[in-house]
């Protein structure tokens, strides 16, 4: 079976996979992560200033996006997490603004600034994490996200 027969893979995705030396479905299935990220939800009430935190929250405000110099931007919004109203700041994700809806569940990963009641987010996921989640981290190439690569691998595994 050809890679182009997998859902979501077109000629552009195929050329990006080829840059990673992935030419066949077997290559894709055997493309292993270089590490795993352990996501364990913590309680902000027990976290120290500047700790790395992973929290489940509910979006409480529509994000505002401020354009910075060049192509950079800063998105700011509020969530309710651990019975606290917390400000979240994330850089260069302004293009995602339309996906943020009040009342939607979100997981925020970032650095806790306890004094400012703010999380400087490095990443986020829509939904919730119950307890512990282990995610694979793959080496990718420009214009190929780890999420897309993971989806391609899962689609290939489901065929076998």
Rosetta silent file (secondary structure, phi, psi, omega in degrees, C-alpha in Angstrom):
SEQUENCE: XXXXXXXXXXXXXXXXXXXXXXXXXXXXXXXXXXXXXXXXXXXXXXXXXXXXXXXXXXXXXXXXXXXXXXXXXXXXXXXXXXXXXXXXXXXXXXXXXXXXXXXXXXXXXXXXXXXXXXXXXXXXXXXXXXXXXXXXXXXXXXXXXXXXXXXXXXXXXXXX
SCORE:     score description
SCORE:     0.000 S_00000001
   1 L     0.000  142.604 -176.921    0.000    0.000    0.000 S_00000001
   2 L   -89.756  149.242  178.051    1.188    3.494   -0.888 S_00000001
   3 H   -59.286  -33.404 -178.861    1.480    6.375    1.608 S_00000001
   4 H   -65.087  -15.198  178.978   -0.844    8.464   -0.581 S_00000001
   5 H   -83.709   -9.771  176.512   -3.642    6.024    0.212 S_00000001
   6 L   -78.067  143.161  179.209   -3.575    7.007    3.900 S_00000001
   7 L   -60.236  131.621  175.831   -6.143    9.549    5.015 S_00000001
   8 L    91.452  -10.052 -178.718   -4.713   13.078    5.172 S_00000001
   9 L  -100.523  118.646  174.262   -1.593   12.421    3.092 S_00000001
  10 L  -116.450 -167.788 -176.609   -1.366   14.306   -0.182 S_00000001
  11 H   -64.847  -36.238  179.337    1.564   15.170   -2.397 S_00000001
  12 H   -67.008  -46.663  178.861    2.724   17.993   -0.092 S_00000001
  13 H   -63.283  -37.324  179.666    2.610   15.767    3.016 S_00000001
  14 H   -61.813  -43.494  179.890    4.350   13.001    1.087 S_00000001
  15 H   -66.701  -33.756  177.188    7.290   15.266    0.216 S_00000001
  16 H   -69.086  -40.091  177.217    7.554   16.340    3.880 S_00000001
  17 H   -65.143  -37.596  178.304    7.557   12.695    5.016 S_00000001
  18 H   -61.592  -32.236  176.556   10.229   11.915    2.422 S_00000001
  19 H   -63.014  -23.755  178.403   12.451   14.563    4.072 S_00000001
  20 L   -96.159   13.453 -177.921   12.308   12.349    7.184 S_00000001
  21 L    63.576   33.444  175.503   13.276    9.287    5.107 S_00000001
  22 L  -107.481  110.217 -176.616    9.720    7.953    5.283 S_00000001
  23 L  -118.637  -20.737 -177.145    8.845    6.442    1.898 S_00000001
  24 L  -131.266  170.137  176.789    6.596    3.489    2.745 S_00000001
  25 H   -64.046  -37.509  176.942    3.928    2.565    5.282 S_00000001
  26 H   -62.264  -40.271  176.132    6.496    0.329    7.005 S_00000001
  27 H   -59.752  -41.806 -178.803    8.855    3.324    7.286 S_00000001
  28 H   -65.651  -45.764 -179.760    6.017    5.308    8.849 S_00000001
  29 H   -64.079  -32.962 -178.277    5.079    2.587   11.323 S_00000001
  30 L   -95.152   14.463  175.451    8.720    2.179   12.324 S_00000001
  31 L   -87.895   99.678 -171.634    9.339    5.917   12.773 S_00000001
  32 L   -90.305  151.743  175.443    9.786    5.968   16.538 S_00000001
  33 L   -66.538  151.881  177.390    9.638    8.958   18.872 S_00000001
  34 L   -88.060  -13.930  173.147   12.938   10.266   20.184 S_00000001
  35 E  -165.604  173.320  176.546   11.382   10.786   23.625 S_00000001
  36 E  -122.193  144.627  176.390    8.090   10.806   25.485 S_00000001
  37 E  -106.990  126.043  178.910    6.529   13.693   27.340 S_00000001
  38 E   -95.130  119.751  179.047    4.758   12.857   30.575 S_00000001
  39 E  -106.549  111.454  179.445    1.825   15.171   31.228 S_00000001
  40 E  -123.392  120.699 -177.712    0.669   15.085   34.838 S_00000001
  41 L   -66.406  138.141  178.770   -1.917   17.569   35.986 S_00000001
  42 L  -121.855  168.971  179.081   -0.956   19.605   39.047 S_00000001
  43 L  -101.421  120.310 -179.410   -2.794   21.832   41.498 S_00000001
  44 H   -60.296  -30.277 -179.483   -1.884   25.534   41.195 S_00000001
  45 H   -64.089  -24.798 -179.922   -2.638   26.000   44.895 S_00000001
  46 H  -105.121    4.593 -178.014    0.309   23.697   45.705 S_00000001
  47 L   -91.177  146.911  178.585    2.652   24.975   42.969 S_00000001
  48 L   -91.266  158.353  177.341    5.582   27.271   43.623 S_00000001
  49 L   -56.149  134.263  178.803    6.367   30.467   41.733 S_00000001
  50 L    73.608    8.703  173.986    8.077   29.724   38.374 S_00000001
  51 L   -68.182  150.592  168.772    7.190   25.987   38.490 S_00000001
  52 E   -78.776  128.328 -176.264    6.360   24.219   35.244 S_00000001
  53 E  -127.073  152.407  172.087    2.652   23.447   35.502 S_00000001
  54 E  -131.493  115.707 -174.960    0.074   21.418   33.621 S_00000001
  55 E  -130.544  144.052  168.768   -3.489   22.355   34.520 S_00000001
  56 E   -84.220  138.381  178.191   -6.984   21.519   33.354 S_00000001
  57 E  -148.508  174.528  175.320   -9.089   24.618   32.950 S_00000001
  58 E  -122.624  128.068 -179.201  -12.214   26.077   31.439 S_00000001
  59 E   -63.931  128.440 -174.679  -11.889   29.062   29.107 S_00000001
  60 L  -110.587  -18.970 -179.518  -13.481   32.042   30.817 S_00000001
  61 L  -141.193  154.887  175.433  -12.793   34.862   28.327 S_00000001
  62 L   -72.986  134.608 -177.299  -12.414   35.363   24.599 S_00000001
  63 L   -67.287  148.787  169.853   -8.699   35.764   23.775 S_00000001
  64 E  -111.113  141.217 -179.192   -7.196   39.052   22.748 S_00000001
  65 E  -118.340  128.203  176.962   -4.308   39.048   20.305 S_00000001
  66 E  -112.420  127.146  176.980   -1.687   41.777   20.226 S_00000001
  67 E   -79.629  129.776  176.578    0.629   41.986   17.242 S_00000001
  68 L  -103.060 -168.446 -178.926    4.262   42.424   18.205 S_00000001
  69 L   -65.384  149.194  179.152    7.160   43.213   15.890 S_00000001
  70 L    64.246 -136.844  179.882    7.508   41.159   12.732 S_00000001
  71 L   -93.689    9.172 -175.904    5.274   38.104   12.619 S_00000001
  72 L   -81.714  148.942  174.851    5.150   37.735   16.395 S_00000001
  73 E  -148.103  163.049  179.759    1.967   38.009   18.431 S_00000001
  74 E  -128.823  124.246  178.319    0.789   37.532   22.001 S_00000001
  75 E  -107.656  134.222 -178.124   -2.550   35.949   22.858 S_00000001
  76 E  -129.016  136.438  175.843   -4.060   36.514   26.299 S_00000001
  77 E  -156.497  173.549  179.888   -7.145   34.954   27.875 S_00000001
  78 E  -116.930  146.412  173.654   -8.450   33.778   31.253 S_00000001
  79 E  -129.777  160.626  169.220   -9.261   30.295   32.485 S_00000001
  80 E  -104.126  118.747 -179.940  -10.740   28.885   35.653 S_00000001
  81 E  -139.372  130.989 -179.503   -8.350   26.277   37.053 S_00000001
  82 L    52.726   42.017 -179.459   -8.320   24.833   40.570 S_00000001
  83 L    61.226   22.130  176.460  -11.048   27.333   41.574 S_00000001
  84 E  -117.877  144.728  171.352   -8.754   30.208   40.568 S_00000001
  85 E   -91.041  114.891 -170.491   -9.259   32.752   37.800 S_00000001
  86 E  -121.243  137.128  174.744   -5.907   32.638   35.993 S_00000001
  87 E   -84.155  138.486  177.415   -4.518   34.745   33.163 S_00000001
  88 E  -121.818  132.873  176.514   -2.836   32.784   30.351 S_00000001
  89 E  -123.092  129.240  176.787   -0.337   34.282   27.914 S_00000001
  90 E  -137.567  137.888 -176.286    0.895   32.364   24.886 S_00000001
  91 E   -97.231  144.954  173.150    3.064   33.676   22.080 S_00000001
  92 L    59.489   35.341  174.615    2.640   33.143   18.335 S_00000001
  93 L  -126.213   19.763 -178.661   -0.645   31.245   18.496 S_00000001
  94 H   -56.737  -29.545  179.663   -2.935   34.091   17.473 S_00000001
  95 H   -64.122  -16.073 -179.718   -4.077   32.096   14.441 S_00000001
  96 H   -89.835   -2.729 -172.682   -5.837   29.731   16.901 S_00000001
  97 H   -50.568  -40.900 -175.281   -8.009   32.478   18.428 S_00000001
  98 H   -66.542  -16.844 -179.899  -11.208   31.385   16.665 S_00000001
  99 H   -85.827  -10.221 -177.486  -11.010   27.942   18.325 S_00000001
 100 L   -90.390  113.143 -179.525  -11.165   29.381   21.861 S_00000001
 101 L  -120.873  141.060  178.307  -14.743   29.439   23.109 S_00000001
 102 L   -58.811  133.379  179.263  -15.979   30.384   26.555 S_00000001
 103 L    92.599   -7.454 -178.375  -16.785   27.239   28.544 S_00000001
 104 L   -80.114  139.083  176.840  -14.476   24.976   26.495 S_00000001
 105 E   -73.195  141.432 -179.122  -12.133   22.602   28.368 S_00000001
 106 E  -148.310  147.239  173.398   -8.428   23.246   27.882 S_00000001
 107 E  -109.691  127.299  179.647   -5.124   21.933   29.217 S_00000001
 108 E  -110.925  132.278  177.067   -2.424   24.573   29.708 S_00000001
 109 E  -119.201  124.277 -179.059    1.271   23.695   29.892 S_00000001
 110 E   178.543 -161.896 -178.202    3.620   26.443   30.981 S_00000001
 111 E  -105.826  130.658 -175.758    5.403   28.378   33.698 S_00000001
 112 E   -87.977  118.289  172.230    3.429   29.572   36.732 S_00000001
 113 E  -101.678   93.500 -173.431    3.957   33.197   37.780 S_00000001
 114 L   -63.370  -37.840 -177.712    2.305   33.026   41.185 S_00000001
 115 L   -64.888  -37.637 -179.267    2.750   36.739   41.952 S_00000001
 116 L   -96.292    0.018 -178.928    0.948   37.816   38.772 S_00000001
 117 L    53.967   46.283 -173.593   -1.508   34.883   38.831 S_00000001
 118 E  -134.236  141.312  170.132   -0.423   34.133   35.249 S_00000001
 119 E  -108.619  122.891  172.172    0.702   31.090   33.296 S_00000001
 120 E   -87.481  102.414 -170.883    3.126   31.801   30.464 S_00000001
 121 E   -79.935  138.954  171.899    2.027   28.911   28.266 S_00000001
 122 E  -100.747  -22.544 -179.938    4.374   26.932   26.072 S_00000001
 123 E  -162.748  167.600  176.500    1.592   24.702   24.757 S_00000001
 124 E  -152.216  161.722  174.650   -2.065   23.798   25.185 S_00000001
 125 E  -138.603  139.402  172.403   -4.505   21.019   24.316 S_00000001
 126 E   -79.989  142.385 -176.788   -8.251   21.237   24.022 S_00000001
 127 L   109.477 -160.177 -179.772  -10.008   18.791   26.324 S_00000001
 128 L  -131.603  156.722  170.789   -8.923   17.452   29.711 S_00000001
 129 L  -113.654  125.435  176.657   -6.223   15.173   31.036 S_00000001
 130 L   -96.579  104.529  177.153   -7.346   12.758   33.708 S_00000001
 131 L    77.636  -91.808 -171.176   -4.362   12.102   35.943 S_00000001
 132 E  -135.776  138.912  175.959   -1.474   11.192   33.671 S_00000001
 133 E  -137.160  137.091  178.175   -0.922   11.154   29.914 S_00000001
 134 E  -113.171  122.562 -178.336    2.167   10.049   28.022 S_00000001
 135 E  -116.681  137.321  175.679    2.674   11.603   24.577 S_00000001
 136 E   -75.149  147.172  175.942    5.304   10.647   22.003 S_00000001
 137 E  -119.535  117.983 -177.322    7.589   13.405   20.700 S_00000001
 138 L  -105.051  150.546  168.711    8.773   12.942   17.118 S_00000001
 139 L   -75.232  132.031 -179.792   11.442   14.733   15.137 S_00000001
 140 L  -126.289 -175.369  176.968    9.633   16.592   12.392 S_00000001
 141 L  -126.064  166.415 -179.449   10.445   18.970    9.587 S_00000001
 142 L   -54.495  135.842  179.474    9.207   22.453    8.784 S_00000001
 143 L    74.500    8.042  174.140    5.466   22.499    7.897 S_00000001
 144 L  -123.707  107.663 -176.447    4.880   19.005    9.330 S_00000001
 145 L   -78.965  156.184  177.281    3.430   19.187   12.836 S_00000001
 146 H   -64.448  -29.703  178.221    3.940   16.457   15.414 S_00000001
 147 H   -66.250  -46.116  178.510    0.144   16.161   15.597 S_00000001
 148 H   -63.286  -43.807  179.563   -0.148   15.442   11.854 S_00000001
 149 H   -60.304  -43.310  177.732    2.728   12.962   11.993 S_00000001
 150 H   -60.542  -42.677  178.570    1.080   11.191   14.940 S_00000001
 151 H   -62.844  -42.220  178.718   -2.212   11.023   13.032 S_00000001
 152 H   -62.063  -43.736 -179.900   -0.489    9.545    9.974 S_00000001
 153 H   -63.771  -44.628  178.813    1.220    6.897   12.126 S_00000001
 154 H   -62.364  -40.095  177.852   -2.059    6.029   13.882 S_00000001
 155 H   -63.325  -39.870  178.969   -3.851    5.741   10.523 S_00000001
 156 H   -66.517  -40.606  179.298   -1.110    3.409    9.264 S_00000001
 157 H   -65.310  -35.382 -179.614   -1.296    1.290   12.422 S_00000001
 158 H   -68.292  -22.113  178.015   -5.068    0.971   12.088 S_00000001
 159 H   -79.654  -25.209 -176.684   -4.601   -0.550    8.622 S_00000001
 160 L   -89.513    0.000    0.000   -2.275   -3.292    9.871 S_00000001
